[in-house]
Amino acid sequence: MNAAVNPVAPHHLPSFVTAPGGTDYLMVVAAIILIGAVLGIGLLFLRLHTLPERMAHKTHKIQFEIVAVLGLLALFTHVHAFWVAGLLLALIDLPDIPGMFGRMAGSLEKMAGIAPGRGGDAASDAETAVPGPEGNGPSADASVEEKNHA
């Protein structure tokens, strides 16, 4: 049987119409563009999603780990409030309170003549070594209480 061309069909078909059994190049190009668009939009989404973490890392913020955890929570739970909170934490400069107290303690140790980092140990040693006003032990309160009870 010979397949005859339909009389209403045009004599010249467009290039995207393929013969039966041939490769559809338009579909191949559309599939490549679709895969590229999905990967590109996914990369853009992930770059936008990690923006607070990258901002906190770049400026060496103290709260970097908190921002990173909030970013992961936002990614896995789809709760956008976590992302907004991470962004706000990445933008805000929190004071370095532990570092400030550490510097104060170091200065006080230096003024007291105690070796650096031994402030608590040296203070407890000094309490047991220094006799009280009556020479009975570490504190005068104990001897006063003994006299009051007697």
C-alpha angles and dihedrals in degrees: 000000000000117000107228122206114252108256093229093052116100116254092233116052121202117259095250092063107089131200118253109280093017128120116268101222094181090059092048091051091046091050092050091049091047093050091047092049093049092049092045094050090045091052091047090050093050092047090051091045093054094045096106092048093049091047093051092045093050094053094041094237121188091228094055094119092050091051090049093051091048089052092052092047090051091049096051100035099037089225104144093197089075091056092048091048090050091049092051091048090050091053097045122079109222115201117252096241098166090049091048092052090046091055090048092051091048091052092049091049090051091049091049093048094242121144112260113269094015097089098117094041094046092047093053090046090050092052092056095041099048112079120223124250093278093043093243101119146298099328139025091217092075093053092045090052091050091053092048092052094048 
